[in-house]
Amino acid sequence: MARDHSPTVRRRRLAGELRRLRDQAQLTIDDVAEKLACSASKISRIETGHVGVTPKDTRELLKLYGVDPDQLEALVQLSREARKKGWWHAYNEVFTGAFVGLEAETSSLRAYQALLVPGLLQTEDYMRGVIRAARPDATDSQVEKRVKARLARQRLLIDPDPPRYWR
């Protein structure tokens, strides 16, 4: 797994920038929704990063906000990159939420676990034992899927520019 920029972080970065530019243009969410003939909830979900935004929608929003062409193209490109899937999407039944997507681009990590070795530092056999103890009804295939996902997650620490890790 080559460490690249996380689409989760890119989506959140774009969402914040779209919100800032809407505020700068002195438009409300309702104003934007009306002008683009969409729902206010769609604009809200885009600005909170709960959903991705297509390059086409990004372009329409930015034109409405009066953004200069160079910045517009850079943000449309960011929206393209934010729509790519991260390596963790292959394990979507194991990893839920945005945690792994944020972890993929972090510069530092801190972990404290009094009773278990932190997941990023566990050996394969230890993982199996912990997963079986936590999920006694899991099938062998479900356990192996979780072990494989955790091993993929650990690659973060052997990246050429890994995050600093404190435990």
C-alpha positions, -999 to +999 in steps of 0.1 A: +000+000+000+017+032-011+008+060+012-009+087-007-032+115+002-064+103+018-096+109-001-113+113+033-090+142+042-094+157+007-132+155+009-131+173+042-107+199+030-129+206-001-160+207+021-144+234+044-133+254+014-167+253-002-183+265+030-157+293+034-163+305-002-201+304+002-198+325+034-174+349+015-200+352-013-225+361+014-249+333+004-270+311+026-274+274+021-310+281+010-298+307-015-274+282-031-300+254-032-325+277-049-300+290-075-288+254-083-323+238-081-313+213-055-321+207-018-306+226+010-297+193+027-275+184-003-255+216+001-253+210+039-241+174+035-215+186+009-202+213+033-200+190+062-181+164+042-208+137+048-211+132+010-187+137-018-193+163-044-190+157-082-166+178-102-196+192-121-214+203-089-181+217-076-177+238-107-213+250-105-209+260-068-176+278-075-190+297-104-219+308-082-195+319-056-175+340-081-142+321-077-114+330-101-106+304-128-073+292-114-087+285-080-118+270-096-098+245-116-076+236-085-107+229-064-124+209-092-093+187-094-094+183-056-130+171-060-119+145-085-092+133-062-116+132-032-138+108-051-112+081-054-114+052-031-088+046-004-072+012+002-095+006+032-127+005+010-118-031+002-125-037+039-157-016+043-174-043+064-144-041+089-137-004+089-167+018+094-166+056+097-138+080+087-112+069+112-089+049+089-093+075+061-080+101+085-053+079+100-040+073+065-028+110+063-019+117+098+015+130+109+014+115+144-005+089+164-009+084+201-023+052+216-029+041+251-043+007+259-039-008+293-051-043+285-042-050+249-014-043+225-026-015+202-039-027+168-011-011+148+015-031+168-002-065+170+013-096+155-009-117+132-014-145+158-022-120+185-048-103+162-065-136+156-067-142+194-081-108+201-106-109+173-118-144+183-122-133+219-141-101+209-163-119+183-167-155+194-195-161+168-173-150+139-165-175+112-129-183+103-134-163+071-147-133+090-117-134+114-093-137+085-109-107+067-103-087+099-067-099+103-060-090+067-076-056+072-055-049+103-023-060+085-031-036+057-036-009+082-002-016+098+015-008+065+011+029+075+040+024+099+064+012+073+057+039+048+087+060+036+073+089+056+054+072+085+036+091+112+052+095+145+038+069+169+037+072+207+022+046+230 
